[in-house]
C-alpha cells in the first residue's frame, strides 16, 4: 500500500472582527436618539477593541478547558471530554472518562491506549523461578492461549507504576499531554531502564484524539515489542454495552460471539506474517446503551501504520480483551520504536476509513512546545 506522508500542524483559527456601520444614523434633532446612538457607538468601539486584542494580538481564548487535581487531568473540548489518571491505574485515557459530547456515550472499558510490559517471543519457563513476580508470564491458559511470550522489562505500567507525572502543552486549538515511565525490572541477561513515552493530542475540532507510544530501549533484541490495549477492553454482560465489533483485517463480529470465554489464539487473532498485511489497521466496537439498548457511535482505535503491529487479540476473558503489540522487529540498545494512533468516535465505518486514509503512514507525533504546534511524523 502506498502510504501518504502526512504532516499535521495545528490550525490557527481566524474570526472576523465585527464592523460598525455609520450609514444610517438617528436624526440629530432627536436628543434621545442621539444619546442612544452615542451609547451604541461606544459599545461597538469596546467590542472592536476587545476583538483586536483577542485576534490581532493573539489573545484568543481557547475553546477547551483543562482542570488539574492531584489525581487526574480533565480536558473538555466542544466535542469530547476525557481524563488522564495520575495515580492508581495509569497511562492512556482513564476508564469511562472518554465522552462523545454529540451522543453522550462513553467508552465501555478499563481505559484507552493503556500500557503494559516490554516483551519478546519465546518462553521464560527455563528461568521462571528466578524472575520477580511482575515479570512471570504464564501461557497455555485461557488468558494467554498457547502463545509463548516472555516479559523483558517491567513492571506492567498500568497496574504497577503507581503514579505518573503528566505534562500539559496548551495550543490555540489543541491540548497535548505527555506521559513517561522508565522500566526498573529486567529479565536475566537484560538491562532495566528502557523509557516509554506517550503523547495524547486532543484537537478542538474532532471527535477523536491522536496518540503515540514510543520506547527508547536499553537492550538488543531480535523482536522487542510493547503490549498495549487498543482501543481498549470492553466490559459487558452478554453484549449489553456493544452490539458489533469491526476488525479491518477480519470483518464484522456480532456481540454474541463474546458471551463465553475463549483464548486469544482460538479466533479473531491477527499475527504479522500469518495473515496478509492489511491496508488499514482499525479495531472498533459499536456502543449500546445497557439500560435502553439504544445504539450509539463506533469507538475506534486505528494504528496508522499497519506494519508496526506485531500481534493483536480480540477474545473474551470475562470482558473483550483488545490487546495489541507494536514493534516486534530487531532493535539495538539506544534505538527507538513507536506507533501512532487515532482513538475516537465515528458514526460509520466509511467515516473511519476516510479519516484513516487522511493520516495513513504515521508512526510518531512531534510536539513543538515553543510555538506551540504539533504534527504527525511519517514512517521512516
MOQUI-V983508 format. One record per backbone hydrogen bond with DSSP energy under -1.0 kcal/mol. NH is the residue of the N-H (numbers start at 0). CO is the residue of the C=O. E is the energy in kcal/mol with one decimal. If there is no record, write none. Layout:
NH|CO|E  NH|CO|E
This chain:
5|3|-1.1  29|26|-1.9  33|29|-2.5  34|30|-2.5  35|31|-2.2  36|32|-2.6  37|33|-2.4  38|34|-2.4  39|35|-2.4  40|36|-2.6  41|37|-2.4  42|38|-2.2  43|39|-2.5  44|40|-2.2  45|41|-2.1  46|42|-2.3  47|43|-2.6  48|44|-2.6  49|45|-2.4  50|46|-2.4  51|47|-2.3  52|48|-2.5  53|49|-2.0  54|50|-3.1  55|51|-1.3  56|51|-1.9  58|52|-1.1  64|75|-2.2  66|73|-2.8  68|71|-2.6  72|83|-2.2  73|66|-3.1  74|81|-2.8  75|64|-2.2  76|79|-3.0  80|98|-1.5  81|74|-2.1  83|72|-2.7  85|70|-3.6  86|70|-1.0  87|161|-2.2  89|157|-1.5  92|111|-2.4  93|82|-2.8  96|93|-1.8  98|80|-2.9  98|96|-1.0  99|104|-3.1  100|78|-2.2  103|99|-3.3  106|97|-1.2  111|92|-1.8  112|230|-2.0  115|226|-2.7  117|152|-2.0  118|224|-3.0  119|149|-2.2  121|147|-2.0  126|123|-1.3  129|126|-2.0  130|127|-1.5  134|131|-2.4  139|144|-3.2  144|140|-1.7  149|119|-2.4  151|117|-3.0  152|117|-1.5  153|184|-1.6  156|115|-1.2  157|114|-2.1  159|155|-2.3  160|156|-1.9  162|160|-1.5  163|85|-2.7  166|177|-2.3  168|175|-3.3  170|173|-2.7  174|201|-1.8  175|168|-2.8  176|199|-2.4  177|166|-2.5  178|197|-2.4  180|195|-2.1  182|193|-2.3  183|153|-1.1  184|153|-2.4  186|151|-2.1  189|186|-2.2  194|215|-2.2  195|180|-2.9  196|213|-2.4  197|178|-2.8  198|211|-1.7  199|176|-2.1  200|209|-3.5  201|174|-3.6  203|172|-2.2  208|342|-2.9  209|200|-2.4  210|340|-2.1  211|198|-2.1  212|338|-1.9  213|196|-2.6  214|336|-2.6  215|194|-2.5  216|334|-2.2  220|330|-2.6  224|118|-2.5  225|325|-2.3  226|116|-2.1  227|323|-2.9  228|113|-2.1  229|321|-2.4  233|319|-2.1  234|107|-2.7  242|285|-1.9  244|252|-2.5  245|283|-3.0  246|250|-2.6  247|281|-2.6  249|246|-2.2  250|246|-2.7  252|244|-2.8  254|242|-1.6  256|253|-1.7  257|254|-2.4  258|255|-1.2  261|315|-2.2  265|262|-1.7  269|311|-2.6  271|309|-2.3  273|270|-2.3  274|270|-1.1  282|300|-2.1  283|245|-2.5  284|298|-2.0  285|243|-2.8  286|296|-2.4  287|240|-2.3  288|293|-2.8  292|288|-2.8  295|286|-3.1  297|345|-3.1  298|284|-2.7  299|343|-2.8  300|282|-3.0  301|341|-2.9  302|280|-2.1  303|339|-2.3  307|304|-1.8  308|305|-1.6  309|324|-3.2  310|324|-1.1  311|269|-2.5  312|322|-2.9  314|320|-1.4  316|318|-2.9  319|233|-2.4  320|314|-3.7  323|227|-2.7  324|310|-3.2  325|225|-2.3  326|307|-2.6  327|223|-3.2  330|220|-2.7  333|216|-3.2  334|331|-2.1  336|214|-1.9  338|212|-1.8  340|210|-2.9  341|301|-1.8  342|208|-2.3  343|299|-2.0  344|206|-2.2  345|297|-2.1  351|347|-1.5  352|348|-2.6  353|349|-2.4  354|350|-2.0  355|351|-3.1  356|352|-2.7  357|353|-1.2  358|354|-1.0  358|355|-1.0  360|303|-3.2  361|358|-1.2  362|376|-2.4  363|376|-1.4  365|374|-2.9  367|372|-3.0  372|367|-1.9  374|365|-2.2  376|363|-3.2  378|360|-1.8
